[in-house]
């Protein structure tokens, strides 16, 4: 900015001075920032006299005729006073023709009243007034000293609005309020002449403070505050709740975790509410008398309301340490500065370490002590270079109302708080008001309104029970409680027929309609029904009785679907097994479940020794043939095709799914037919499943992810199209499958879909249901970028609640909000509550554990009781709730957003994994003395990482870390085998003897970070810094050593190996890997193989299969296999010499979405901005 325009200005610039710290903060953030304030004036008005009053009030302050600009020889912005005040920019407007009826109502929908200047209502007049204010707020010429603009809008014959717009370099909110009060005094002849404090005095004073004797002590105070010393200074109460906390650094402090809006919007949003009159009386009476209810209100209104606000933030933040802001005006601390014009307000940090057991009265004293100490050290807080900005996320402000002149309303101020996410301002006066304003991209209006209700509810509770523990003071009022309890599924009659009986009905209604397509075979509903009936009769002849279990060791196939229906029609329940699981795993499940029959697939080699060892009756199923072990084969075609008599009912067991267990052993979740029916009916209604006629089954049935497609298709008379393994492990094959088979709906894990979209010509069904893990926003953006018409549903539910209980149809606005998609709709007949540890409803914005009730809750666990999982419903005596362990944040707009777990359980690629089970398997291996398994961030999401300490006697020393992974593959399914195994001398522990998982996570993160930067010519081993030894629970002066074992690495020898080394490394989230390093030993898995193959196809222009990577997992082996393949290799060196990154963007940018989008509205099909 060049400020030297005239000789007069140039001369003034020579006498320029620096800025105050508050001004420097504005200059660094946005020197063009400005504030606008306005008042409404009722009654006769001399417009000319009013304008003169404004000019006089402006002329009384040198700062309001100050120019700003660059001056040679100085860095940054400088300021200088002009010899004379520039002519005031005055803008008048006649808005009498606009309809101002809504703007003058005594009570608007926003809770505004007449004292608010008439700007918070609705109507054309209000819009016209806002438009005029917007025109008034155009940029100011601060380099010319034109830092103030004023105007008058005429609303009626005796009603006006006076507005002042001024640079944020010369005024804060308090200054504008004081300026308008001075104008009113001059205009009404109530003002008295007085000498005014000039801001230049303040600038000089602040400069002296920076180097005075108190500077060092002031700076040390703020360091102590962030280190927790302020907490130490407060005496502990009788509960010991306030005490010494571990020293923290500034960077450790985070703002409260408040809920993000469902539909973000640009600009600021606001909510207002009058403080209830009875609370005002209690506050003012106690303040006037110097006493109060249990020493609470006696602290004074400002301190009490501030403490309640901080308590509310603490409650919403789960009582975790946080930092908030306090907007304080130092003019209230110095009589000399009262009425001064300039920047005096500053946002001071309040680093809080709440203890839920602390009494509120102690919390109040604690907050008041911090505020008092802050006032003493406020000038030493570096407002222009704060060490953190987290304190600006949630701010509290207090403003004493200036008694307005007759006919004048109280001033309203619009602040340019672009970096203040949320601000509660208390306007204290005859009718105190609470004003919440927020960044619309961070908070919704609904959230602000709910927050105001929570604040007043909590304030009342604190006044009523000042000595209660803080966690006992509930911010959930009656209205919010009613709304939270009302968030449940609609009532829906599901009928009395099981899914199996519905299939039989479709066989009668549409016998020739396709029901199942698999491996080139199509079964219509009549054929499916008849085959299921015949197999059911055969099962009964083999000893399967009602209530028994039948284990299905079958791959995805038509036989599997027939077997499921047949099991039900024999009156039994099915137990799915994954044929590719280790034999030890299948044996453990069969030993626990004791099924009456095990069905095997002929394609997998028939029965095996596991069945014999466990005395399980076994048979091999191959289409219409059934071959029991050691008995003659049965031709199912010869059996009766009518429905057998022993069909299961709604109260009978339908299936058992084994999930990972926290005890180290898997546990079988038992689901009844009625529970399954409720899910299928409810999900069909919530997601309009019947509209899709060709559902793809792409996942294993050992987890219930695929049950949405499987039973959603059969219940609605649609066709279930079963994908072959190759269709789900190859991006191009998946695209051909979707396109060639006419798929219009799919249920899939987000990370799997992300990998499959790397095809050269990606294809997507019209409907995509995402489940099994969190769906990232980037995936939603990618889907809609490829196929804008795709209908996306986010689906959630633990196995114990029968597949899922919550759903959300994704909207374009969701892709612009928080990273995690919300869940807004509860399936019919189901109840979902988010509760705290005391089984109370958590308020909107807070976090708690998801609890589910209703007819979808499973029967329980097969053959065992698990305490604490199913609990009594506090809102419906005699009914159960399932405690999911999932932590969620309640959204003010309705719904919730999942944010984590209350335990260590993980969701990996759609499978539930409890690390304790993996740890137990590790401890069975030779030489493993200690083991911890954690989920660590990886390229495709969370990855299992194990940390082991080996036996001190050297046992198992001959088994490398890679050998441990190989050993685990014989014990656990592939999704439970850690991607990485690290070794330490000893696992760190807490003082109570428990493993210090936080310290172990730090070790892992350090090791993974080091290995990710390892070059291809070195072995990736990591020595953890000795500083880690200072973590809580670690003894000694040096930390344990962690290493990632790898094979001898080697540098690439040519361009092809170079691009493979680079590409594999990028997929693994690290640098290029050595040519002899095993891709899978370094953390590779099937989804990364899909992406690797897709990108190699784009880059090299050849048709390679995923199996080539599985068979040749090193760079050297894969490069050799590529050269030996049946394709032209002459261009390899030229293509491979290009940057691997070019494959990231190669290929088409759009995808075909099957079955066009005629039913989807424009707002739903809009492509979000990337």
Secondary structure as GFF3:
##gff-version 3
##sequence-region A 1 1170
A	DSSP	alpha_helix	7	14	.	.	.	ID=ss1
A	DSSP	alpha_helix	21	30	.	.	.	ID=ss2
A	DSSP	beta_strand	34	42	.	.	.	ID=ss3
A	DSSP	alpha_helix	47	59	.	.	.	ID=ss4
A	DSSP	three_ten_helix	62	65	.	.	.	ID=ss5
A	DSSP	beta_strand	66	69	.	.	.	ID=ss6
A	DSSP	beta_strand	78	81	.	.	.	ID=ss7
A	DSSP	beta_strand	89	94	.	.	.	ID=ss8
A	DSSP	three_ten_helix	102	104	.	.	.	ID=ss9
A	DSSP	three_ten_helix	114	116	.	.	.	ID=ss10
A	DSSP	alpha_helix	124	136	.	.	.	ID=ss11
A	DSSP	three_ten_helix	142	144	.	.	.	ID=ss12
A	DSSP	beta_strand	148	156	.	.	.	ID=ss13
A	DSSP	beta_strand	159	167	.	.	.	ID=ss14
A	DSSP	alpha_helix	173	187	.	.	.	ID=ss15
A	DSSP	alpha_helix	199	209	.	.	.	ID=ss16
A	DSSP	alpha_helix	215	226	.	.	.	ID=ss17
A	DSSP	alpha_helix	229	232	.	.	.	ID=ss18
A	DSSP	three_ten_helix	250	252	.	.	.	ID=ss19
A	DSSP	beta_strand	268	274	.	.	.	ID=ss20
A	DSSP	alpha_helix	277	289	.	.	.	ID=ss21
A	DSSP	three_ten_helix	293	295	.	.	.	ID=ss22
A	DSSP	three_ten_helix	297	299	.	.	.	ID=ss23
A	DSSP	alpha_helix	301	316	.	.	.	ID=ss24
A	DSSP	beta_strand	322	329	.	.	.	ID=ss25
A	DSSP	three_ten_helix	330	332	.	.	.	ID=ss26
A	DSSP	three_ten_helix	335	337	.	.	.	ID=ss27
A	DSSP	beta_strand	345	352	.	.	.	ID=ss28
A	DSSP	alpha_helix	360	377	.	.	.	ID=ss29
A	DSSP	three_ten_helix	378	380	.	.	.	ID=ss30
A	DSSP	three_ten_helix	390	392	.	.	.	ID=ss31
A	DSSP	beta_strand	394	400	.	.	.	ID=ss32
A	DSSP	beta_strand	412	414	.	.	.	ID=ss33
A	DSSP	beta_strand	422	428	.	.	.	ID=ss34
A	DSSP	beta_strand	433	439	.	.	.	ID=ss35
A	DSSP	alpha_helix	445	464	.	.	.	ID=ss36
A	DSSP	three_ten_helix	470	472	.	.	.	ID=ss37
A	DSSP	alpha_helix	478	486	.	.	.	ID=ss38
A	DSSP	alpha_helix	499	509	.	.	.	ID=ss39
A	DSSP	beta_strand	514	518	.	.	.	ID=ss40
A	DSSP	beta_strand	521	524	.	.	.	ID=ss41
A	DSSP	alpha_helix	525	541	.	.	.	ID=ss42
A	DSSP	beta_strand	549	553	.	.	.	ID=ss43
A	DSSP	alpha_helix	558	569	.	.	.	ID=ss44
A	DSSP	beta_strand	573	576	.	.	.	ID=ss45
A	DSSP	alpha_helix	583	593	.	.	.	ID=ss46
A	DSSP	beta_strand	597	601	.	.	.	ID=ss47
A	DSSP	three_ten_helix	602	604	.	.	.	ID=ss48
A	DSSP	alpha_helix	609	613	.	.	.	ID=ss49
A	DSSP	beta_strand	618	622	.	.	.	ID=ss50
A	DSSP	beta_strand	625	628	.	.	.	ID=ss51
A	DSSP	beta_strand	633	635	.	.	.	ID=ss52
A	DSSP	three_ten_helix	636	638	.	.	.	ID=ss53
A	DSSP	beta_strand	653	659	.	.	.	ID=ss54
A	DSSP	beta_strand	667	672	.	.	.	ID=ss55
A	DSSP	alpha_helix	673	687	.	.	.	ID=ss56
A	DSSP	three_ten_helix	689	691	.	.	.	ID=ss57
A	DSSP	beta_strand	694	697	.	.	.	ID=ss58
A	DSSP	three_ten_helix	704	706	.	.	.	ID=ss59
A	DSSP	alpha_helix	707	715	.	.	.	ID=ss60
A	DSSP	beta_strand	719	722	.	.	.	ID=ss61
A	DSSP	alpha_helix	725	728	.	.	.	ID=ss62
A	DSSP	alpha_helix	731	740	.	.	.	ID=ss63
A	DSSP	beta_strand	745	748	.	.	.	ID=ss64
A	DSSP	alpha_helix	750	756	.	.	.	ID=ss65
A	DSSP	beta_strand	763	764	.	.	.	ID=ss66
A	DSSP	beta_strand	767	770	.	.	.	ID=ss67
A	DSSP	alpha_helix	777	786	.	.	.	ID=ss68
A	DSSP	beta_strand	791	796	.	.	.	ID=ss69
A	DSSP	three_ten_helix	799	801	.	.	.	ID=ss70
A	DSSP	beta_strand	806	809	.	.	.	ID=ss71
A	DSSP	three_ten_helix	812	816	.	.	.	ID=ss72
A	DSSP	beta_strand	825	826	.	.	.	ID=ss73
A	DSSP	beta_strand	830	835	.	.	.	ID=ss74
A	DSSP	beta_strand	847	854	.	.	.	ID=ss75
A	DSSP	beta_strand	860	861	.	.	.	ID=ss76
A	DSSP	beta_strand	870	872	.	.	.	ID=ss77
A	DSSP	beta_strand	880	890	.	.	.	ID=ss78
A	DSSP	beta_strand	896	901	.	.	.	ID=ss79
A	DSSP	beta_strand	906	908	.	.	.	ID=ss80
A	DSSP	beta_strand	911	913	.	.	.	ID=ss81
A	DSSP	alpha_helix	915	923	.	.	.	ID=ss82
A	DSSP	beta_strand	928	938	.	.	.	ID=ss83
A	DSSP	beta_strand	941	950	.	.	.	ID=ss84
A	DSSP	alpha_helix	961	969	.	.	.	ID=ss85
A	DSSP	three_ten_helix	974	976	.	.	.	ID=ss86
A	DSSP	beta_strand	980	983	.	.	.	ID=ss87
A	DSSP	alpha_helix	997	1012	.	.	.	ID=ss88
A	DSSP	three_ten_helix	1026	1030	.	.	.	ID=ss89
A	DSSP	beta_strand	1043	1044	.	.	.	ID=ss90
A	DSSP	alpha_helix	1055	1067	.	.	.	ID=ss91
A	DSSP	alpha_helix	1086	1100	.	.	.	ID=ss92
A	DSSP	alpha_helix	1106	1111	.	.	.	ID=ss93
A	DSSP	alpha_helix	1115	1123	.	.	.	ID=ss94
A	DSSP	alpha_helix	1132	1136	.	.	.	ID=ss95
A	DSSP	alpha_helix	1142	1145	.	.	.	ID=ss96
A	DSSP	beta_strand	1152	1153	.	.	.	ID=ss97
A	DSSP	alpha_helix	1162	1165	.	.	.	ID=ss98
###
